[in-house]
Amino acid sequence: MSTTPQQPRKRDVFIVFSKSQPIEAKFALAVKHGLEERGRFAHEYEDWSWVERAITPDERAPEVDHAVLRAMLNACSAVLVIPARDGRPSDGVALELQMLASLQLPVVLLRWALTYEEDEPGGLNVICRYQVHGTDPNDSWIDGAGKSIAELLWLACNIAELRNRHDPVGSMVLDALPAFGHEPLTSFKLRDGLVKEDDYMREPNLDALADKVTASATRDQLRVLIEDWWAEAEPALRSLQDDGHGPVRRPCRALLEAMQLIVERSRRLFPALEPLSTDALLRRSIMLVRFNDIDEAVALLTKAIARGGDLTDRLHAARALAYDAGGDLDSAVAAMDEAVRLAPDKAYEVVHRFTRAVLRAKLGTSEARRAAIDDYTHILESSPDVNLRLSALNYRAIHFASVGEVEAAIADWTKVIEWQANHPRAAAQARFNRGVRHEKLGKLEDACDDFTAVLAWADVSSSQRFRALEGRARVLERLGTPADAADNIEAMLAMNMADPE
């Protein structure tokens, strides 16, 4: 591997976990999904040779690019550490923990049942601990825990942005708020040991805070602070102050009340702050759709589109997603037609075509599916982005199968599977889809091989694992091995997933 780090994709959270351990991998995926629902994104060091097999103590770990790992960690606002349940981290995780200790990045630490403080990874800057109760959490519990942990990480990311991007104003706001508990995170701190005894539950003087902020900050500082807060944080805070899990509610409510007063006072002092930028309108509308406030999102986007400007294609694309979330597919596809037409370059065009293909396929007609296939084919011919191409192959295969072009579908899935080493989740989904199609064609041995391959891979979602067990049980029954089929059904029941979707 190169020793020169490439610029990593922007991510908010880095997740440290043993990818060869299914329970740890399930927690990581659940947290990723929870973050994405709140507009935040996570990643981990993707050397997939760590996933292909568990590394035993007497084996040497694969070569790790320390510079790339350091760059990825420094690109994130917070880190989630999911320790090995047996207390013995893989070589890869041990290296990540060592680097985390040296960088002192803010860490949310998951604690397994019966874990004592002396058993925790040493030297980390732990700002919050999340306790797992019970020794064998089921998938439903893991999904719920993933959402709770995602909320803690969301709060950590927003605190980091206020303290870093909006310093000194952001720190001024956070330092004026009370501590909610003994953890640094719920006291708006990103380092252990900074919470003071007199910080607990004191009543903040928000009027004095608003006066201090508006007197200390320049108009440009206030504009950037208000736009970022209003565009992305405010919709989430409104939700989390009432519907968040446990420890995030009161900190989110306090931060929301403080920022609302600061925004009101700032706009009164500087009336020019009121017309927000088109970029802020776009970002806010995307967040509103995430929290199902469709009408406000559409209204904001319509207002922004009327302004014109460089972002018009992205505004149409965002309005398409808002229409889709509101159940108006025809308007959604029409909006994406405009986004594709107005795309400023090839990179934006292929992304808009991908979204249009998804929406076209949702219309459900054979004509719409073939139009979606055309969009995916254009992407495959035009885009160098491997992730986008693999997704286009997988979806095109699904639609090929739906219009009766089965061999073309299997060929596309096979191409995705060839990327298994570097893109295991896409490959797992393609392998499952190919197994379903082999089953329908009566190629039962091939179908069984595909479902078994999905189950052998550690880094798959709970839903993929459940569906693969279900598929293999059907196939084994048809192959005349009912006892083996029953074992797979028993494994499904043990997952305790009433609705694996």
LINVENJO-V991410 format. One record per backbone hydrogen bond with DSSP energy under -0.5 kcal/mol. NH is the residue of the N-H (numbers start at 1). CO is the residue of the C=O. E is the energy in kcal/mol with one decimal. If there is no record, write none. Layout:
# LINVENJO-V991410
NH:CO:E
NH:CO:E
This chain:
# LINVENJO-V991410
5:3:-0.7
12:41:-2.4
13:41:-1.8
14:78:-1.8
15:43:-2.5
16:14:-0.5
16:80:-3.1
17:15:-0.6
19:17:-0.9
21:18:-1.8
22:20:-0.6
25:21:-2.4
26:22:-2.4
27:23:-2.1
28:24:-2.1
29:25:-2.3
30:26:-2.5
31:27:-2.3
32:28:-2.3
33:29:-2.4
34:30:-2.1
35:31:-2.6
36:32:-2.4
37:33:-1.9
38:34:-0.7
38:35:-1.1
39:36:-1.5
40:35:-2.8
43:13:-2.0
46:44:-0.6
47:45:-1.3
48:46:-1.0
50:47:-2.1
51:48:-1.1
52:48:-1.4
53:49:-0.6
56:54:-0.7
59:56:-2.3
66:64:-1.2
69:65:-2.3
70:66:-2.6
71:67:-2.2
72:68:-2.5
73:69:-2.4
74:70:-2.5
75:71:-1.1
76:73:-1.5
77:12:-2.2
78:12:-1.5
79:106:-2.0
80:14:-2.6
81:79:-0.5
81:108:-2.4
82:16:-3.0
82:80:-0.6
83:81:-0.7
83:110:-0.6
87:84:-1.6
89:87:-0.6
94:90:-2.7
95:91:-1.9
96:92:-2.0
97:93:-2.8
98:94:-2.0
99:95:-2.3
100:96:-2.5
101:97:-2.3
102:98:-1.5
103:99:-2.1
104:100:-2.2
105:100:-0.7
107:125:-2.4
108:79:-3.0
109:107:-0.6
109:128:-2.8
110:81:-2.5
110:108:-0.5
111:130:-3.3
112:110:-0.5
113:134:-0.6
115:112:-1.4
116:114:-0.5
119:116:-2.0
120:117:-1.4
124:121:-0.6
125:105:-0.6
126:124:-1.3
127:107:-2.8
127:125:-0.5
128:107:-1.1
130:109:-2.8
131:129:-0.5
132:111:-3.4
133:131:-0.5
139:495:-1.1
142:138:-2.3
143:139:-2.4
144:140:-1.8
145:141:-2.7
146:142:-2.7
147:143:-1.5
148:144:-1.8
149:145:-2.8
150:146:-2.2
151:147:-1.8
152:148:-1.7
153:149:-2.4
154:150:-2.5
155:151:-2.2
156:152:-2.2
157:153:-2.5
158:154:-2.1
159:155:-2.4
160:156:-2.4
161:157:-2.1
162:158:-2.2
163:159:-2.5
164:160:-2.1
165:161:-0.8
166:161:-1.6
167:164:-0.8
169:166:-0.5
170:166:-3.1
172:168:-2.0
173:169:-1.9
174:170:-2.4
175:171:-2.7
176:172:-0.7
176:173:-0.8
177:174:-1.2
179:199:-3.0
180:186:-1.6
181:179:-0.7
185:127:-2.5
187:184:-1.3
188:185:-1.9
189:184:-3.0
194:191:-1.0
199:196:-1.8
200:197:-1.0
201:179:-2.2
202:199:-1.0
204:202:-0.6
206:204:-1.2
209:205:-2.2
210:206:-2.9
211:207:-2.2
212:208:-2.4
213:209:-2.7
214:210:-2.4
215:211:-1.8
216:212:-1.8
217:213:-2.4
222:218:-2.2
223:219:-2.3
224:220:-2.2
225:221:-2.2
226:222:-2.9
227:223:-2.7
228:224:-2.4
229:225:-2.5
230:226:-3.1
231:227:-2.5
232:228:-2.0
233:228:-1.0
233:229:-0.5
234:229:-3.0
236:232:-0.7
237:233:-2.9
238:234:-2.3
239:235:-1.2
240:236:-3.0
241:237:-2.3
242:239:-1.0
243:239:-3.2
244:240:-1.4
246:244:-0.5
248:245:-1.6
249:246:-1.3
251:247:-0.6
252:248:-2.3
253:249:-2.5
254:250:-2.5
255:251:-2.5
256:252:-2.4
257:253:-2.4
258:254:-2.1
259:255:-2.6
260:256:-2.4
261:257:-1.7
262:258:-2.1
263:259:-2.7
264:260:-2.2
265:261:-2.6
266:262:-2.6
267:263:-2.5
268:264:-1.5
269:265:-1.8
270:266:-3.1
273:270:-2.3
274:271:-1.7
276:274:-0.9
281:277:-2.0
282:278:-2.4
283:279:-2.5
284:280:-2.6
285:281:-2.2
286:282:-1.9
287:283:-1.9
288:284:-2.7
289:285:-2.0
290:286:-1.6
291:287:-1.5
292:289:-1.7
293:288:-3.0
294:292:-1.1
297:293:-1.6
298:294:-2.8
299:295:-2.3
300:296:-2.4
301:297:-2.3
302:298:-2.5
303:299:-2.0
304:300:-2.3
305:301:-2.8
306:302:-1.6
307:303:-0.7
307:304:-0.9
308:304:-0.7
308:305:-1.0
312:309:-1.2
315:311:-2.1
316:312:-2.3
317:313:-2.0
318:314:-2.4
319:315:-2.4
320:316:-2.0
321:317:-1.7
322:318:-1.9
323:319:-2.7
324:320:-2.5
325:321:-2.5
326:322:-1.6
327:324:-1.7
328:323:-2.7
329:327:-1.0
332:328:-1.7
333:329:-2.6
334:330:-2.1
335:331:-2.3
336:332:-1.9
337:333:-2.0
338:334:-1.5
339:335:-1.9
340:336:-2.6
341:337:-2.3
342:338:-2.3
343:339:-0.6
343:340:-0.8
349:345:-2.1
350:346:-2.4
351:347:-1.5
352:348:-2.6
353:349:-2.6
354:350:-2.0
355:351:-2.0
356:352:-2.6
357:353:-2.6
358:354:-2.1
359:355:-2.2
360:356:-3.1
361:357:-2.4
362:358:-1.4
363:359:-0.7
363:360:-1.3
364:361:-1.4
369:365:-2.3
370:366:-2.2
371:367:-1.8
372:368:-2.1
373:369:-2.4
374:370:-1.9
375:371:-1.8
376:372:-2.5
377:373:-2.6
378:374:-2.2
379:375:-2.1
380:376:-2.3
381:377:-1.6
382:378:-1.1
382:379:-0.6
383:379:-3.1
386:384:-0.5
389:385:-2.4
390:386:-2.7
391:387:-2.1
392:388:-2.4
393:389:-2.6
394:390:-2.4
395:391:-2.6
396:392:-2.7
397:393:-2.3
398:394:-1.7
399:395:-2.1
400:396:-2.9
401:397:-2.5
402:398:-1.7
403:399:-1.3
403:400:-0.6
404:401:-1.3
405:400:-2.6
406:404:-1.5
409:405:-1.7
410:406:-2.6
411:407:-2.1
412:408:-1.9
413:409:-2.4
414:410:-2.3
415:411:-1.6
416:412:-1.7
417:413:-2.3
418:414:-1.4
419:416:-2.1
420:417:-1.8
422:419:-0.8
423:419:-2.4
427:423:-2.2
428:424:-2.6
429:425:-2.1
430:426:-2.3
431:427:-2.7
432:428:-2.3
433:429:-2.5
434:430:-2.6
435:431:-2.2
436:432:-2.2
437:433:-2.0
438:434:-2.8
439:435:-2.4
440:436:-2.1
441:437:-1.7
442:438:-0.5
442:439:-1.3
443:438:-2.5
444:442:-1.7
447:443:-2.3
448:444:-2.6
449:445:-2.2
450:446:-2.1
451:447:-2.5
452:448:-2.4
453:449:-2.1
454:450:-1.8
455:451:-1.9
456:452:-1.6
457:453:-0.5
457:454:-1.1
460:458:-1.4
465:461:-2.3
466:462:-2.7
467:463:-2.7
468:464:-2.2
469:465:-2.3
470:466:-2.4
471:467:-2.8
472:468:-2.7
473:469:-2.3
474:470:-1.9
475:471:-2.3
476:472:-2.8
477:473:-2.0
478:474:-1.9
479:475:-1.7
480:477:-1.1
481:476:-2.6
485:481:-2.0
486:482:-2.5
487:483:-1.7
488:484:-1.6
489:485:-2.0
490:486:-2.4
491:487:-1.9
492:488:-2.0
493:489:-2.4
494:490:-1.9
495:491:-0.9
495:492:-0.8
496:492:-0.6
496:493:-1.2
498:496:-0.7
